[in-house]
Amino acid sequence: MPANEPEIYKLFRLMEKYKSSDLHLKSNSPPVLRVAGSLRKLDLPPLSAQQVWELISEILSPDQGDDLTKTGNLDLAHAFENNSGKLARVRINAFRQRGDISLVARLVNTLVPTFEELHLPGDTFRKLAQLEDGLILVAGITGSGKSTTLAAMVDYINSHRRCHIVTIEDPIEYMFEDKKAFINQREIGLDVETFPAALKHVVRQDPDVIMLGEMRDDVTVQTGLTAAETGHLVFGTLHASTVPQTISRILDLFPGDRQDQIRMGLEFNMRSIICQKLLPSIRQDVDRVPALELMIVNPIIKKLIRTGEQEKIAQAIRSGQKEGMIDFTTHLVRLVKEGFIDKAVAVGVAPNPDLLEMNLQGIVLDEGRGIIH
């Protein structure tokens, strides 16, 4: 490593060493890493306000230093040499708190995990990634692994299809290298000023596949639906806990007089909604594992979307397991029986704990036919 490189690079390399997603620096605290979702202090002395500023200022241009001093906030991306001597990248936000400067740096991943490495049902996800058009949403709370799941799907397409992929991200979390596909990644604030500005131009960039990141408003959803309708495969994320809630959240973004039009757009262009929760694993070789609710749009679900019967979609998902669909309860049972998660964890997150307990005992309720053992 170069002798005169910034001192903060040593901390960036510790992120990689400990498989950390984020680095936190603030005065009167040692550096803190986020590892497997939890914050952990490094066994180092607390940093003074001056030390934090010196670590940050080494990687700032004069203009960036002035912006941080004047506004109290600064976003930037920075490249450094990692432990393997290759170029790595962090996304940084520096900000003032209680008069001193703090920093959060997120390591931009270059190794995209496979479906199997993420413990996702590979056969189903490969079929979805092979679609030519339509809208696929990954939903969940913050930190549920939505971006990683999307990255795995994009990388599968990258490895198997000659096409043009455009991503719009805030921030970029995985860096893709061109394989069979040709990829352009646009970061809000770095490559394009605003999300609406990026959306305005994306369909003019000859994409086959578009990854929109978070579907945050009516403009984003409308853009995704229009792009899907015109022959593009579109991926996006949304903050919601279940498939029915995801559909309701989308509709709530629009005034009442437009909701029928949006329902029609979802009916004809939605291909799948994947909701996931990351749960702590009890296996030594696995930190966390996703629990899924996975809907694939079939004629029954199209009808339920059209008629506004979201409450019946959960039942349709349970009936569609042969098509690759899965509901949370069934997946939680599977994860417990395969030794991935503790039963108490499964009960704690189950939408219906009593039903989960029955399923774990081998008792399955089949609407219309009673109890099946």
N, C-alpha and C positions, 0 to 999 in steps of 0.2 A: 504494500500500500504506500502511496506517496507520503513522504515525511512531512510535507507542509500542508496537508489536507486539513479541512476544518475538523475541530474536535467532535462536533456533533455527529460526524459520520460513524464514530465508534458506537454511539447509541443507536443509530440506524441499523448497524450490523447486528447489534444485540436483539433488535426486533426480529430480524431474520433467524438468528440462532435459536431464539425461544419461541418461534412461530407466533409472534405477536402481531396483532392487527394495528395497534395504535400505541404511540408514545406520548406521554404527558409530561410537560415540564412547567414548574411554577416555583416561585421563590419560597424558601423555608420548607421545601420538601425534596426528598430524593427523586430521581426520575422514576416514573411509573409506567409499566407496560400493561396493556390489555391482552391477556392470554386466555383463549377458550371462553371469552365473554366476561372474565373476571379481571379486576384491576389488581396488579401486584407491584409492590414497591421493590426496586432494585436495592441490593445491599450496598448502598453507596451513601456518602454523607449528604445532608440536605444542601441544596443549591441556594446561594444568595441571589438577590435580585440582579446584581451586577453579573454574576456568572451566567444566569439565564439569558440576559441580554447579549453577552459576549458569544454564547453558543449560537444564538439566533442570527446576530448581526453578521457573523462570518459568511453566511450564505445569502445575504441580501445585497441587492444592488443599492447604490445611493438613493435612487428614486423610491425603491421599495421601503428602505429604512425611513425615508421622509413620510411616506404614506402611512406607515404604521404609527409613527410618532404623532402625526396630525389627526388621524381618524380613529386610532385605537383598534383597528382591524386590518388584517391583510391575509389574502388567499394567494397561494403560489404553489407551483409544482417544482420539484427539484430532483435532479438525477445525481446518483453517486455510485461508486464502485462497491459492489457487494462482496460477501465473503468468498465467492468463487471468482472474483476478478471481472465479473460481468457488470453491465450497466443496469442499475435498479432505479426505482423511482418512488418518491414519497409525495403525498398531497398534504400541504401544510396550511393550517390556520393559526396565525399568531394574533393575540388580542390582549388588551389591557384589562386587568382586574385589580381592584383596590390600589390603583396607581402603578402597579408593576406589570411587566409583560409576561404572559404565559404562552405556551405553544402546544398544539396537538398535531402530530404527524401521523398520517395513515400510510402504511406500506401498500403500494400498488402491486398486486400479485402478477407474476409472470407465468407461473405454473398453474394451469387451470385443471382442477380435478375432474375425473371422469364420473359418470353416473354411478358406477359401482363403488368408486372411492367415497362418494357422498352418501352411499347406501340408499340410492333412489332406484325404483323399479326400471331397470335399463331398457327392457323391451318396449315398455309403454313410452318412455321418454324418447327413444330413438324413432318410434313411429311418428310422434308429434314433431320432432325436429326435421323429419323428411317431408312434411307437408309443404306444398308449393305456395299457399296463400292462407289468409285468415289471421285472426287475433288470438294470441295465447297470453294469458295473464298469470303471473305468480303473485300470490297475496300472502300477507302475514304481517305481524307487528315488526317494529324496528329490531334488527338483530336476529331475525328468524332465518337468515341465509338466503333470502330472495335473490340477491345479486349473484351469489355463487351458483345457485341453480340455473339462473339465466346464462351465466358465463359458460357453464357446462354444455348447455344446449347450443349456444352460439359456436363454441369450439367444436362440437360434433359436426355442425354444418360446415364449418371451416375445413374440417378434415375430410369431408365426403362430397362436397358439392362445389362446382365451379360457378361462383356467383359473386355479386357485390353486396357486402354487408356494411351498413352505416349504423353507428351507434351514437346516441345523444345521452351523455351521462353527467351527473352532478354529485360527486366527482367520478372520474374514471377509477374503477376498483381493480380491474384486471386488464393487463396489456396483452393484446393478441398479436401473434406473428402470422403473416400470411402463409397459408398452407395451400389447399386447393382454391380457397376463396380469396378475394381481394377485400381488405377491411379498412375502413376509415372510421376512426374514433374521434368524436367531437366532445370536448369538455366545456360545460357552461362556465363562463368567466375567463377561460383561457383561450379557447378557439372561437367561441361565439359568445356575444354579450349576454343574451337572454334565451330562455327556453322557447318562447314564441318565435324569436328570430330564427332559431335552429329548425323549428317545425315548419316554418314558412317555406324553407328551401329544400327540405329533405327529399321530397318526392321528385324534385328536379335534378337530383344527383344520381339518377339511374340506379336506384337500389333494387335488389331482389329481396333482401331481408333487412328489416329495420328494428333496432332495439331502442325503445324510447325511454327506458328507465322508468321513473315514477310517473304514473298517470295521475297528475295532481289537480287537474281542473277540466272543465268542459271542452276547452280548446284541444287539450292533449288527447282526450278520449275521442273527440270528433275526428281529429287528424288520424289517429290509429285506425278507426273504423273505415274512414275514407280510403286510406292506404291499403287496408285489407281487401276492401271491395274492388279496388283497381288492380288486384293481382299480386300484392306483396304479402310476404309472411312477416307479421308484426308481433314483437314481444314487448311486454310492459309489466310493471309491478304496481301494486296498490296496497294500501294499508287496510286490511280487513281480516277477520278471523275465520270466516267460513265462506263457502261458495255462495249461498243465498245472500249473505251480507255483502259480498263483493258486488253482486248484481244490483242490490239496493243502493250501495254507495255510488255506483256509476249513474244510476237513474237520478239520484238526489242531486247530482251536479247540474242537472238541467231543469228548467222551469216545466211546470205541468203540461203546458201545451206542446212541448217537444218530446215528452217521454215516450209517446207511442212510436215516433220516428226512431228514437234510440233503441227501443225494444226490437223494432224491425231490423235495425242494423246489427244488434247482438244476435238475433235469431239466425240471420243469414251469414254473418261473418265471424262470430265467435267460434273457436275450435276447441278451446279447453280453458278451464280455470284450475289452478293448482294452489291450494292453501297449505302452508306448512308452519310447524312449530319446531324449534330446535330444543331437544331435551337432553339432559345429562345422561351419559351412558355409564353402565356399570362394568363394561368391558374395558380391560386395561389398554387395549390397542385402539380404542375409539373415545374421543373426548365428548362429542355430542352427536346426536343422530336425529334426522328429521322425522316427525310424524306428519302424515299427509292426509288431505282430503282432495281427491283428484276427480274432476268432472270432465268427461269428453262429450261434446254436444252430439246427440243423436236425435232422431225424430221426436221422441217423447220429451226430451229436454227443450227442443225448439218450441214445442207447443206450450210448455210451462212458462217459458220466457215470454212468448207472445201473449199469453192470457194473464200474465202477472202472478202466477201461482208459485212464487219462489219457495214457499214453505213446503211444497211437495218435491222440490229438487233433491233434498237429502234422501228421500225414499227412492227416487229414480237412480241416484248414485249407488245405493245399496243393491239395487236390482241389476246394475250394469257391470258387475265385477268381471264377467266374461269378456267385456269390451275393454278391460284395462282400468275401469274406474275403481275407486276405493274410498271408503268413508273413514273418518277419524277413528271411530271405535274399532273397526276391523283392523286398521293398521296398528293401533295401540296393542291390541291382543297379539298380533303377529310379533311386534317388537318385544313384548314381555316373554312370549314363548320361545323366541330365538335368543333370549338372554342379553338383549341390548339395553333394556331399561328396567328399573325396579317397578314392581307392581304398584307401590304407593305413589310413584311419580305418575304412572298412567292414570290412576284413579283421580289424582289431583288435577289433571288437565282434561279429563274425559268430558265430552258434552253431556253425557248421561252416565254417571258412575254406576248406577244400578244395572244398566244394560251391559256395561263393560264387565262387571262382576259375573253376570250370567254367562256372557260369551266366554269368559276365561274358564268357566266350569263346563263349557261345551254345550250350553243351552242357547239356541239361536231363535229369535222371534222372526217369523216370516209373515208379514202382513197378508192377511187373507187365508193363511193355511195353518195359523196357530204356531205351536212350539215344535221345533225340530231339534232332536238330540244328536 
